[in-house]
Amino acid sequence: VVCGCLWRATVLLFRWYAAMSRTAVRMTNDSESDSEQDSESELEDSAVLKIRKLPVIGILLVELCERLTYYTLAGTQKIYLQNQLKKTPSTSAALNSVFSMLCYFWCVPGGLLADSIGRYKTIIAAGSVYAIGTICVGISVIYELQASLGWLFMLGSLVLIAIGTGGIKPNIANFGADQIGDVSEKQRECQKTFFSLFYLSINIGVLIAFGFLTNTTTAGLAGVVPQQEGYSFAYGSGAGCMILAVLIFVAFTGSYTMLPGNGLGPVRRLIRYQYHSVWNGGGWRAAMSLAGFLCLPLFYLVTLADTLLSASAEKSNTEVFTDPCAAPLTEAPPRMLHGGGGGHGVLSDIALALGSMACIFLVVANVNCTWVQELKQEVSFGAKDARRTFAAIPMIIVVNIAFNLCYNSMNNAFPSQACQMDLRLGTTQLNGAFFNIADAMAIVIFTPIFEFCVYPVIARMKGSRVRFGQKIIAGLVMAAISNVAAAILEFMRKDAPFLCGDAGFSQCAPGFSEDGTEGTRMKDISAFWIFIPFALVGIAEILVNPCMYCFSYEAAPLEVRSLLQALNLFFMGSVSNAFTAVVSKLLYPNDLDKGSLDNYYFVNATLAVIGIAVYFIITRCGHGHEIRPAIEKELVVGPLEEDSPAGV
């Protein structure tokens, strides 16, 4: 089944990329003059695209396989730790959070390594480490070995896979964009479509992971895989896919365009420019930028310590509750709340303060990068390149924080909400995590529709291309709407009556016992309604995340592209998740029936709207920085003077 899905995905990616190439050529034909010189240039560019099409498709397949492996583990690791390795719910949730944080943390060293030795070598090395980690995990979950090889599972997951992810994630998208180039306007347009297809390939992997492999971990495959070997089958399939990804990547070696590494010189010079400017006329902006960078590692370490200390406590909150279907109502045994317990209050407050200061300082300081002072001995990576690098940081911070606070609702809030709705499908119950497929399905379905229908139609109607800024603002609005929709759905859920009688207890909500005699009652409203906010988030992702991948690639100087992409992923993953953890601690109720989950959603939506306002401030007040003019125009939301039907 997995191989069949991968084959069909391969065929689809071939077709969509072919359509992408034809669309790029048509767009160029419409915008170029009829002169003979322009025609020759068009033929030359078309030849380049044809030569580089095959390795790009290989890169998309590599990303598909890697994300399939990652989400198979990330989507089931908490349950495995809790049920198979007998960790408490809070410990399991904390360790799963540590896994995600480490994966995104290693993106920064992975980006530095790629800028030093080249992206190709970094991806090969990281992919090999990743594959070894998946093999360790696959062996450790064999039913007879689970109790004795828990240490091997931790080694493979928290160390090897985390390092491998950090080496691949910030580099594979940039490596694919390298195959296209960004010299001509047509190549830049083709890159935009590539990043959309790159995100599409991610979500084909997500669709297979959540739609098939995650369910086999607890249910097995009837007549094929026993239930007790479900984890070994799913994680073993993930290991096979990761090994296949490495083999595919190596197989296309001869056709790659490989840009050489530049060593760590540009990164060291960035640091020199930062410190030199503080003491040599950079003013308060230089000092504020330095303070922001110093707060970032402290913020990360405090957040990590808070999470690990929560796990070491080995306890979860419990609460005595009543069964609403009992007659008369009687108290039931204490219920262990999933992921309850939270972190240590002081550390959480310190982490929030450090994270807020880091983001505010870096945004305010780098909106205008004239503070970067020339060094006495200018080198190839000069002050202009340093300003261009620093100038990209405010956009990366604002968009990622504003969007991902809404996006992160999919990780815990949406599935938990679904777990207390009617999960029944025939004689079985679905798991709340299953509904993540709505997000992946929305991306798989709407990406080609947006790329080949919606964007071209809007472009012809308004007389100019749909720019990054317009997509990002639309995506932030859609993300806010998704959380508002979830809040409305929560009102409906709380108003619905409890399901009693044969419906039983929810198998994925807090307190469910193996004998089915205790747990949390479902409400009489179909869990499939949760597809709506999931799908809305998926559409928002199509609009925002590919733009941020492309922005981080094109806005950065060539020497530090992997580093800037790593920073983009760091704020997208680690920093946004750390903020979500704090917001969840303040607003996320342990008991959804008694608390107000809608407040959590409304705060996320409000922060997304605030992010839109800050975006306009940055793009309109950020005078004096050195972002490439072509990229700066892409960030403009309103009309430009040169917009005309000829620019379509």
ABEGO torsion letter per residue (X at the ends): XAAAAAAAAAAAAAAAAAAAAAAAAAAAAAABBABAAAAAAAAAAAAAAAAAAAAAAAAAAAAAAAAAAAAAAAAAAAAAAAAAAGBBAAAAAAAAAAAAAAAAAAAAAAAAAAAAAEAAAAAAAAAAAAAAAAAAAAAAABAAAAAAAAAAAAAAAAAAAAAAAAAAAAAAAAAAAAAAEAABAAAAAAAAAAAAAAAAAAAAAAAAAAAAAAAAAAAEBBGABBAAAAAAAAAAAAAAAAAAAAAAAAAAAAABBBBBBAEAAAAAAAAAAAAAAAABGAEAAAAAAAAAAAAAAAAAAAAAAAAAAAAAAGBBBBBBBBBAABOBBBBBBBBBBBGBGEBBAAAAAAAAAAAAAAAAAAAAAAABAAABBBBABBBABBAAAAAAAAAAAAAAAAAAAAAAAAAAAAAAAAAAAAAABBABBEABBBBAAAAAAAAAAAAAAAAAAAAAAAAAAAAAAAGBBBBAAAAAAAAAAAAAAAAAAAAAAAAAAAABBBBBEAAEBBAABBGBBAAGABEBBBBBBBAAAAAAAAAAAAAAAAAAAAAAAAAAAAABBAAAAAAAAAAAAAAAAAAAAAAAAAAAAAABBABAAABBAAAAAAAAAAAAAAAAAAAAAAAAABBGBABBAAAAAAABABBBAABBAAAX
